[in-house]
Amino acid sequence: MQLHSFYDNQAGHAIHIGAEFRATVQGDLTIAAYCHQLKDLADSLANVGEPVSDCTLTLQMICGLNRRFQIMATIMPMKIPFPTFVQARSRLLLEDITLNERERAEGATALAVGNNNHNGGGPPPPNGGNPPPPPNGGYQ
């Protein structure tokens, strides 16, 4: 009887898990956390008798990427053959590393430029770099 009750609930579980799977987007998650969450949901669907194909899992992953990965989301569906979930995840993890390195380098460059933006790195000019006021307050 208890086993029968489990099977009766499978459809309900599949509906809820499937809705969560289709609504999952990366948001602020890292690529690793986002892919892990999608894979867990796909595994949960398989456990209730609704397996998700690798292609569907990959498409859902691509569709839910945040704007930071917009270029990858455009390019990956054009790949022939279409990448597996593992291949797409690996490419996204590599892109994440590349983007992080580029942002770190750009941040370091901006910081260096900001620190050297006045008098070749010397002390800041008097009066904030503005010309001195005219004598007698500008009156003659």
Secondary structure, 3 states (H helix, E strand, C coil): CHHHHHHHHHHHHHHHHHHHHHHCCCCCCCHHHHHHHHHHHHHHHHHCCCCCCHHHHHHHHHHCCCHHHHHHHHHHHHCCCCCCHHHHHHHHHHHHHHHHHHHHHHHHHHHHHHHCCCHHHCCCCHHHHCCCCCHHHHCC
